[in-house]
Amino acid sequence: MRETASLDLSSNGSMTRLLPVPLWFILLIPAGASAQGGGEPLALPDTPVGKAVGLFVKALNSGSLAELERFHADRGGEADMAQQDSGFYQQSGGLDLQKVVKASDFEIDVEARTRKGGRAVLLHFAVDPMPPHPVADVGVRPLGAPGPRGGAEVEDDGPPPRPAEDVIAGAKAIVDQAVADGFSGVVLIAKDGKPVLERASGLAHRGFEVKNRIDTKFNLGSINKTFTKLAIAQLMEAGKLSLDDRLGKFLPDFPNPDAAAKVTVAHLIEMRSGIGDFFGPEFDATPKNRVRTLADYLPFFANRPLAFEPGTAQAYSNGGYLTLGLIIEKVSGQTYYDYVREHIFKPAGMADTDSFDLDAVTANLAVGYVSQGRSERVSNIYSLPARGSSAGGGYSTAPDLSKYAEALVAGRLASAPHASWYLGGPRPAVATPASSSGRPIRGGLGVAGGSPGVNAVFELDAGQGLVIVVLANDDPPAAETLARRIRLGK
């Protein structure tokens, strides 16, 4: 899918959100918080990125959808990006910039505060080095989360993670209120592999008034990237690739020779490759029934110049994860879809998870509905490819995602060193001892995915044995808001 928010639950139990993520995905504002702003405007650098971020924040803080649309149009963006940023404005009240943390001509990190709630955040902004410098990346994270390139942490003013028992105890009342407020989707909370709360509400199909069920299949958006990373971990464990292998080793005919020679598997995983996105005017103009295989996505991005030298920066990259899928196909000798079905979904017992063809008849599949910028909700069918990819767009259910977490922690999907790397730990040794499969798996995972009509959250705290799944067939931030309230208890 077009956007994602990426979270990491480190081994010490602290929840962090990692750049880059779209602004509208980060729900930082408690309900009922009052607006606060003012102060002298921050002097930004007189550079391409400094000028761009100044114009963006001005458009955002205007609260005007027309101003945001004008900004994105001038910068080569798409109309739905403005709608998404407008949704973030409704949550945050806008941003007050405080100080520049680090900057180059084309990339900048700025400390800021939300005008609602006064939450401290770090705004990351990047533009393409080539004139007219279109926006390459926009993201925001709470201060205190580790940045995309490492470095010192800034003290976080947010609350620490709560014990699983407290999360579970307060969840029912929070979910009941969300349902009363019109939430359309499902919620599942599990402890030590057993569901402790399951709730479905709203309609999977509004035309036929089909209700959502706890086992309804929802579009996951970019949560599918987690399956792609796990597939890479499995192939690493099997000795079929390493993180330092170059792209050209597997795809020597990749349309960009520079990328083939310089980009590594690690660069692709960490979104440090310089490969961009496949969404854009060319994708939008293509009939979606022609986009069914990973190779069908290549013409939308693979021949473009790298946005930066691999390893020198980080920018969100759907194209990078599409490329990882192609590597998986080359190394395994299977299609990406067959590989994840055979090596991840089946061993985990995920019978209702797959990248379904949208023009096929699939039972119990939720239709996504779009409301941003419209007077009434309409289906999102025209924005979706015929089939998702290794970058996102597959479908799953809340029970299947709970099974996925259980299988991962139990060591049924990867050895402990490779599973721990997958959950944010250190690189595994080249050779994994057979006895390592019995070691405890630490850390955790928190990911969100979405686009118009799609919002999904999956969180795993391996240490506490806690899983939270929230899936919605509605615009962001429907699922993200509810998941955050469950986590924080308010």
C-alpha positions as CSV (number, residue, x, y, z in Angstrom):
1,M,0.0,0.0,0.0
2,R,0.9,3.6,-0.4
3,E,1.9,4.4,3.2
4,T,3.0,2.7,6.3
5,A,3.9,3.5,9.9
6,S,6.7,1.4,11.3
7,L,7.1,0.7,15.0
8,D,9.7,-1.3,16.9
9,L,9.4,-2.8,20.3
10,S,12.9,-3.2,21.6
11,S,14.1,-5.9,23.9
12,N,13.9,-3.6,26.9
13,G,10.2,-3.2,26.4
14,S,10.1,0.3,25.2
15,M,7.8,1.1,22.3
16,T,9.3,3.3,19.6
17,R,8.2,4.5,16.2
18,L,10.8,4.8,13.5
19,L,11.0,7.3,10.7
20,P,10.0,7.6,8.0
21,V,6.2,7.5,8.3
22,P,3.4,9.6,6.8
23,L,2.3,12.4,9.0
24,W,-1.3,11.4,9.2
25,F,-0.4,8.0,10.6
26,I,1.1,9.2,13.9
27,L,-1.7,9.6,16.5
28,L,-0.1,11.6,19.2
29,I,-3.0,13.6,20.4
30,P,-5.2,12.5,23.4
31,A,-8.9,13.1,22.9
32,G,-10.1,16.4,24.1
33,A,-6.7,18.1,24.2
34,S,-6.8,21.8,23.7
35,A,-4.9,23.8,21.0
36,Q,-1.7,25.5,21.8
37,G,0.7,27.3,19.5
38,G,2.3,30.7,19.0
39,G,5.8,31.8,19.5
40,E,8.3,33.2,17.0
41,P,8.6,31.2,13.8
42,L,11.8,29.1,13.4
43,A,14.3,30.3,10.9
44,L,14.9,27.4,8.5
45,P,18.0,27.0,6.3
46,D,18.0,28.7,2.9
47,T,18.3,25.4,1.1
48,P,16.0,23.4,-1.1
49,V,14.7,21.3,1.8
50,G,14.5,24.2,4.2
51,K,12.3,26.1,1.7
52,A,10.1,23.0,1.1
53,V,9.5,22.2,4.8
54,G,8.6,25.9,5.4
55,L,6.0,25.8,2.7
56,F,4.7,22.5,3.8
57,V,4.2,23.5,7.5
58,K,2.6,26.7,6.4
59,A,0.1,24.8,4.3
60,L,-0.5,22.2,7.0
61,N,-1.0,24.8,9.7
62,S,-3.5,26.7,7.5
63,G,-5.9,23.8,8.0
64,S,-7.0,24.2,4.4
65,L,-7.3,21.2,2.2
66,A,-6.9,23.5,-0.8
67,E,-3.6,24.8,0.4
68,L,-2.3,21.3,1.0
69,E,-3.5,20.3,-2.5
70,R,-1.7,23.3,-4.0
71,F,1.5,22.4,-2.1
72,H,1.5,18.7,-3.3
73,A,0.6,19.7,-6.9
74,D,3.5,22.2,-7.0
75,R,5.8,19.4,-5.7
76,G,4.6,16.7,-8.0
77,G,2.5,14.9,-5.4
78,E,-1.0,13.4,-5.5
79,A,-4.3,14.7,-4.3
80,D,-4.8,11.9,-1.8
81,M,-1.6,13.0,-0.1
82,A,-3.2,16.3,0.7
83,Q,-6.3,14.5,2.1
84,Q,-4.1,12.4,4.3
85,D,-2.1,15.4,5.6
86,S,-5.4,17.1,6.3
87,G,-6.4,14.2,8.5
88,F,-3.2,14.6,10.4
89,Y,-4.0,18.3,10.9
90,Q,-7.4,17.4,12.4
91,Q,-5.5,15.2,15.0
92,S,-2.6,17.5,15.7
93,G,-3.9,21.0,15.2
94,G,-0.7,21.6,13.2
95,L,3.0,21.9,14.2
96,D,5.1,24.6,15.8
97,L,8.7,24.2,14.8
98,Q,11.2,24.5,17.7
99,K,14.7,23.9,16.4
100,V,16.7,22.3,13.6
101,V,18.3,19.1,14.9
102,K,20.3,18.2,11.7
103,A,20.2,19.3,8.1
104,S,21.8,19.0,4.7
105,D,20.7,20.7,1.5
106,F,18.2,18.0,0.8
107,E,17.3,16.4,4.1
108,I,16.3,17.9,7.5
109,D,15.2,16.9,11.0
110,V,13.3,19.5,12.9
111,E,12.1,19.3,16.5
112,A,8.4,20.4,16.7
113,R,5.4,20.4,19.0
114,T,1.8,19.6,18.1
115,R,-0.6,22.4,18.6
116,K,-3.1,20.1,20.2
117,G,-1.6,18.5,23.3
118,G,1.8,20.1,22.9
119,R,3.5,16.7,22.2
120,A,7.2,16.8,21.3
121,V,7.9,15.2,17.9
122,L,10.7,15.1,15.3
123,L,9.7,16.1,11.8
124,H,11.8,14.5,9.1
125,F,11.7,16.0,5.6
126,A,13.6,15.2,2.4
127,V,13.5,16.4,-1.2
128,D,14.9,15.1,-4.4
129,P,18.4,16.5,-5.2
130,M,17.3,17.2,-8.8
131,P,15.3,20.4,-9.5
132,P,12.5,21.2,-9.0
133,H,13.2,19.2,-5.8
134,P,10.0,17.2,-5.4
135,V,9.2,15.9,-1.9
136,A,10.9,12.5,-1.4
137,D,9.9,11.8,2.2
138,V,7.9,13.2,5.1
139,G,7.7,11.6,8.5
140,V,7.2,12.3,12.2
141,R,7.9,10.4,15.3
142,P,7.7,11.1,19.1
143,L,10.9,12.5,20.5
144,G,12.8,9.7,22.3
145,A,12.4,7.1,19.5
146,P,15.7,6.3,17.9
147,G,16.2,8.0,14.6
148,P,16.6,6.3,11.2
149,R,20.3,6.7,11.1
150,G,21.1,6.0,14.7
151,G,22.6,8.7,16.9
152,A,21.6,10.0,20.3
153,E,18.1,9.7,21.6
154,V,16.2,12.6,22.9
155,E,14.3,12.3,26.1
156,D,10.7,11.1,25.4
157,D,7.9,12.9,27.3
158,G,5.5,10.0,26.6
159,P,4.4,7.4,29.2
160,P,6.2,4.1,29.4
161,P,4.6,0.9,28.1
162,R,2.0,-0.5,30.5
163,P,1.9,-4.0,31.8
164,A,-0.1,-6.4,29.7
165,E,-2.6,-7.0,32.5
166,D,-3.4,-3.3,32.7
167,V,-3.8,-3.1,28.9
168,I,-6.2,-6.0,28.9
169,A,-8.2,-4.7,31.9
170,G,-9.0,-1.4,30.3
171,A,-9.4,-2.5,26.7
172,K,-13.1,-3.5,26.8
173,A,-14.4,-0.1,27.8
174,I,-12.2,1.6,25.2
175,V,-13.3,-0.8,22.4
176,D,-17.0,-0.4,23.4
177,Q,-16.7,3.4,23.1
178,A,-15.0,3.1,19.7
179,V,-17.8,0.8,18.5
180,A,-20.4,3.3,19.8
181,D,-18.6,6.0,17.9
182,G,-18.9,4.1,14.6
183,F,-15.7,2.1,14.3
184,S,-15.9,-0.4,11.4
185,G,-13.5,-3.3,11.8
186,V,-12.2,-5.9,14.3
187,V,-10.1,-5.9,17.4
188,L,-8.3,-8.9,18.9
189,I,-6.1,-8.9,22.0
190,A,-4.3,-12.1,22.9
191,K,-2.2,-13.1,25.9
192,D,0.2,-16.1,25.7
193,G,-1.5,-17.2,22.5
194,K,-5.1,-17.1,23.8
195,P,-7.6,-14.5,22.8
196,V,-8.8,-12.4,25.8
197,L,-10.8,-9.9,23.7
198,E,-12.4,-10.2,20.3
199,R,-14.8,-7.7,18.8
200,A,-16.2,-7.0,15.4
201,S,-18.4,-4.1,14.4
202,G,-19.5,-2.2,11.3
203,L,-20.1,-3.4,7.8
204,A,-17.7,-5.4,5.5
205,H,-20.0,-4.5,2.5
206,R,-22.2,-1.4,2.9
207,G,-24.2,-2.2,-0.3
208,F,-25.4,-5.6,0.9
209,E,-25.2,-4.7,4.6
210,V,-22.8,-7.6,5.4
211,K,-21.5,-7.3,8.9
212,N,-17.8,-7.5,9.8
213,R,-16.9,-10.8,11.6
214,I,-13.9,-11.5,13.8
215,D,-12.6,-13.6,10.9
216,T,-13.3,-11.1,8.1
217,K,-10.4,-10.6,5.8
218,F,-9.0,-7.1,5.8
219,N,-6.4,-5.3,3.6
220,L,-3.2,-5.1,5.6
221,G,-1.6,-2.3,3.7
222,S,2.2,-2.3,4.4
223,I,1.9,-4.8,7.2
224,N,2.8,-7.3,4.4
225,K,6.3,-5.9,4.5
226,T,6.8,-7.8,7.7
227,F,6.2,-11.1,5.9
228,T,8.8,-10.0,3.3
229,K,11.4,-9.3,5.9
230,L,10.7,-12.6,7.6
231,A,11.1,-14.4,4.2
232,I,14.6,-12.7,3.9
233,A,15.4,-13.9,7.4
234,Q,14.4,-17.5,6.4
235,L,16.6,-17.4,3.3
236,M,19.5,-16.0,5.4
237,E,19.1,-18.9,7.8
238,A,19.1,-21.3,4.9
239,G,22.4,-19.8,3.6
240,K,20.9,-18.6,0.3
241,L,21.7,-14.9,0.8
242,S,23.3,-12.4,3.2
243,L,22.5,-8.9,4.1
244,D,25.7,-7.7,2.4
245,D,24.8,-9.3,-1.0
246,R,24.4,-6.8,-3.8
247,L,21.2,-6.4,-5.7
248,G,23.0,-7.3,-9.0
249,K,23.9,-10.7,-7.6
250,F,20.3,-11.8,-7.8
251,L,18.9,-9.4,-10.4
252,P,21.8,-8.6,-12.8
253,D,19.3,-7.2,-15.4
254,F,17.8,-4.7,-12.9
255,P,16.9,-1.6,-15.0
256,N,19.1,0.7,-12.9
257,P,22.7,-0.6,-13.2
258,D,23.8,1.8,-10.5
259,A,21.3,0.3,-8.1
260,A,22.3,-3.2,-9.1
261,A,26.0,-2.5,-8.3
262,K,25.6,-0.6,-5.1
263,V,22.4,-1.5,-3.3
264,T,22.6,-4.4,-0.7
265,V,19.9,-6.5,0.8
266,A,20.4,-4.6,4.1
267,H,19.9,-1.3,2.3
268,L,16.6,-2.5,1.0
269,I,15.4,-3.8,4.4
270,E,16.4,-0.6,6.1
271,M,15.0,1.7,3.4
272,R,18.5,3.1,2.8
273,S,18.8,2.1,-0.8
274,G,17.8,5.3,-2.6
275,I,15.2,3.4,-4.6
276,G,11.9,5.3,-4.6
277,D,8.2,4.5,-4.8
278,F,6.2,2.9,-7.5
279,F,3.1,5.0,-6.8
280,G,2.7,8.1,-8.9
281,P,1.1,9.4,-12.1
282,E,2.2,6.5,-14.2
283,F,0.8,4.0,-11.8
284,D,-2.4,5.9,-11.4
285,A,-2.8,6.0,-15.2
286,T,-2.3,2.3,-15.6
287,P,-5.4,0.0,-15.6
288,K,-5.1,-1.8,-12.3
289,N,-6.0,-5.2,-13.8
290,R,-2.6,-5.1,-15.5
291,V,-0.8,-5.1,-12.1
292,R,-0.8,-8.7,-10.9
293,T,2.8,-9.8,-10.5
294,L,5.8,-8.3,-8.9
295,A,7.4,-7.8,-12.3
296,D,4.3,-5.7,-13.3
297,Y,5.4,-3.0,-10.8
298,L,9.0,-2.6,-12.1
299,P,8.3,-0.1,-14.9
300,F,6.9,2.4,-12.3
301,F,10.2,2.9,-10.5
302,A,13.1,0.6,-11.4
303,N,14.7,2.8,-14.1
304,R,14.7,6.0,-12.1
305,P,18.0,7.3,-10.7
306,L,18.8,6.6,-7.1
307,A,17.6,9.4,-4.8
308,F,20.8,9.3,-2.8
309,E,23.9,7.2,-2.5
310,P,22.9,3.9,-0.9
311,G,23.5,3.8,2.9
312,T,23.9,7.6,3.3
313,A,20.2,8.4,4.1
314,Q,16.9,6.8,4.7
315,A,13.7,7.3,2.8
316,Y,10.5,5.3,2.7
317,S,10.6,2.9,-0.2
318,N,7.8,0.7,-1.5
319,G,10.0,0.1,-4.5
320,G,12.7,-1.3,-2.2
321,Y,10.4,-3.9,-0.7
322,L,9.0,-4.7,-4.1
323,T,12.7,-5.4,-5.1
324,L,13.1,-7.6,-2.0
325,G,10.2,-9.7,-3.3
326,L,11.9,-10.1,-6.6
327,I,15.0,-11.3,-4.8
328,I,12.9,-13.8,-2.9
329,E,11.5,-15.1,-6.1
330,K,15.0,-15.5,-7.7
331,V,16.6,-17.2,-4.7
332,S,13.7,-19.5,-3.9
333,G,12.6,-20.4,-7.4
334,Q,9.0,-19.7,-6.4
335,T,6.7,-16.7,-6.9
336,Y,6.7,-14.4,-3.9
337,Y,3.1,-15.3,-3.3
338,D,3.8,-19.1,-3.3
339,Y,6.9,-18.6,-1.1
340,V,5.2,-16.7,1.7
341,R,2.1,-19.0,1.5
342,E,4.3,-22.2,1.8
343,H,6.9,-21.0,4.3
344,I,5.1,-18.5,6.5
345,F,1.3,-18.7,6.2
346,K,0.9,-22.5,6.2
347,P,3.4,-23.3,9.0
348,A,1.7,-20.6,11.2
349,G,-1.8,-22.0,10.4
350,M,-2.9,-18.7,8.6
351,A,-5.5,-20.3,6.3
352,D,-7.2,-16.9,5.6
353,T,-4.1,-14.9,4.7
354,D,-3.1,-14.3,1.1
355,S,-2.7,-11.6,-1.7
356,F,-6.1,-12.2,-3.3
357,D,-6.9,-11.1,-6.8
358,L,-9.5,-8.3,-6.3
359,D,-11.5,-9.4,-9.4
360,A,-11.8,-13.0,-8.0
361,V,-14.7,-14.0,-5.7
362,T,-13.2,-14.2,-2.2
363,A,-15.5,-15.1,0.7
364,N,-15.7,-12.8,3.7
365,L,-13.5,-10.0,2.3
366,A,-14.0,-6.5,3.6
367,V,-14.5,-3.7,1.1
368,G,-12.5,-0.5,2.0
369,Y,-14.5,2.7,2.2
370,V,-13.1,6.2,1.7
371,S,-14.6,9.3,3.3
372,Q,-11.8,11.9,3.4
373,G,-12.7,14.9,1.3
374,R,-16.1,13.4,0.3
375,S,-19.6,13.9,1.5
376,E,-20.3,10.2,1.6
377,R,-18.2,7.1,1.7
378,V,-17.3,5.3,-1.5
379,S,-15.4,2.1,-2.3
380,N,-11.6,2.3,-2.7
381,I,-11.5,-0.3,-5.4
382,Y,-10.1,2.1,-8.1
383,S,-7.1,2.9,-6.0
384,L,-6.0,-0.7,-5.6
385,P,-3.9,-2.9,-7.9
386,A,-5.4,-6.2,-9.0
387,R,-3.1,-7.9,-6.5
388,G,-0.9,-6.8,-3.7
389,S,2.8,-7.2,-3.6
390,S,5.8,-7.8,-1.3
391,A,5.4,-4.1,-0.4
392,G,1.8,-4.4,0.8
393,G,-1.8,-4.9,-0.1
394,G,-2.4,-8.5,0.9
395,Y,-5.2,-9.6,3.2
396,S,-5.5,-11.3,6.6
397,T,-7.7,-11.7,9.6
398,A,-7.2,-10.9,13.3
399,P,-7.1,-14.6,14.3
400,D,-4.5,-15.3,11.6
401,L,-2.2,-12.4,12.8
402,S,-2.5,-13.8,16.3
403,K,-1.4,-17.2,15.0
404,Y,1.5,-15.5,13.2
405,A,2.7,-14.0,16.4
406,E,2.4,-17.3,18.3
407,A,4.3,-19.2,15.6
408,L,7.1,-16.6,15.5
409,V,7.7,-16.6,19.2
410,A,7.5,-20.4,19.3
411,G,10.3,-20.6,16.8
412,R,8.2,-22.3,14.1
413,L,9.0,-19.7,11.4
414,A,12.7,-18.9,12.1
415,S,15.5,-19.8,14.5
416,A,15.8,-17.6,17.5
417,P,18.8,-15.5,16.2
418,H,17.0,-14.8,12.9
419,A,13.6,-14.2,14.6
420,S,15.3,-11.8,17.0
421,W,17.0,-10.0,14.1
422,Y,13.6,-9.8,12.5
423,L,12.3,-8.2,15.7
424,G,15.0,-5.5,15.7
425,G,17.9,-7.4,17.3
426,P,21.5,-7.7,16.1
427,R,22.5,-9.5,12.9
428,P,22.5,-13.3,13.3
429,A,25.8,-15.1,12.8
430,V,26.4,-16.5,9.3
431,A,26.1,-20.0,10.6
432,T,23.3,-20.6,13.1
433,P,23.9,-23.6,15.5
434,A,21.1,-26.1,15.5
435,S,20.7,-25.7,19.3
436,S,19.9,-22.0,18.8
437,S,16.2,-22.7,18.0
438,G,15.5,-23.3,21.7
439,R,16.7,-19.9,22.8
440,P,14.1,-17.4,24.0
441,I,12.9,-14.8,21.4
442,R,13.1,-11.3,22.7
443,G,11.8,-7.9,21.5
444,G,8.7,-7.2,19.6
445,L,7.1,-5.7,16.6
446,G,4.6,-3.0,15.9
447,V,3.5,-2.1,12.4
448,A,0.7,-0.2,10.8
449,G,-0.4,0.0,7.2
450,G,-2.9,2.0,5.3
451,S,-4.2,4.1,2.5
452,P,-7.6,5.5,1.7
453,G,-10.1,3.0,3.0
454,V,-7.4,0.8,4.6
455,N,-6.0,1.0,8.1
456,A,-4.4,-1.9,10.1
457,V,-2.3,-2.3,13.2
458,F,-0.4,-5.4,14.4
459,E,1.6,-5.3,17.7
460,L,3.5,-8.0,19.4
461,D,5.3,-7.7,22.7
462,A,7.2,-11.0,22.9
463,G,8.3,-10.5,26.5
464,Q,4.8,-10.1,27.8
465,G,3.2,-12.5,25.4
466,L,0.8,-9.7,24.3
467,V,-0.7,-9.3,20.9
468,I,-2.9,-6.4,19.7
469,V,-4.6,-6.5,16.3
470,V,-6.9,-3.7,15.0
471,L,-8.1,-3.9,11.4
472,A,-10.4,-1.3,9.8
473,N,-12.0,-1.0,6.4
474,D,-12.0,2.8,6.8
475,D,-9.7,5.7,6.3
476,P,-6.6,6.1,8.5
477,P,-6.3,6.8,11.3
478,A,-9.3,4.6,12.4
479,A,-7.3,1.5,13.5
480,E,-4.3,3.5,14.6
481,T,-6.3,5.7,16.9
482,L,-8.0,2.7,18.6
483,A,-4.8,0.7,19.0
484,R,-3.1,3.7,20.6
485,R,-6.0,4.2,23.0
486,I,-5.8,0.5,24.0
487,R,-2.1,0.7,24.5
488,L,-2.3,3.9,26.7
489,G,-5.5,3.1,28.4
490,K,-7.3,6.3,27.5
